[in-house]
Amino acid sequence: MSSQQNHEDFYRKLLGQLHDTSTWPSEYLYKFIVPTDLDKINHIQNVFNNMGAVISTKESRSGNYTSISINVKMKSPEMVIEKYKEVTENVEGVISL
């Protein structure tokens, strides 16, 4: 199975879970881990710019990685998936949790 297929399966499963477990619009907590690189961190933050998101970052003990938590009100499960794709398709080395 290809990596692309794995991603699509993940998003399809997540979409179903979001529809089943939440009433929309709803608060959603995104979590990403990215190699510590100011450009990558800024790019992720810019994806959620002007959405009223509360963003926090924490660098790993070694300083090699940064975790980014983003709490934001989303209108629908489809929009949640759209933002995940926007981050993962444009930021190399990012891990979505």
Buried (B, 14 or more C-beta within 10 A) or exposed (E): EEEEEEBEEEBEEBBEEBEEEBEBEBEBEBEBBBBBBEEBBEBBBEBBEEEEBEBEBEEEEEEEBBBBBBBBEBEBBEBBBBBBEBBBEEBEEBEBE
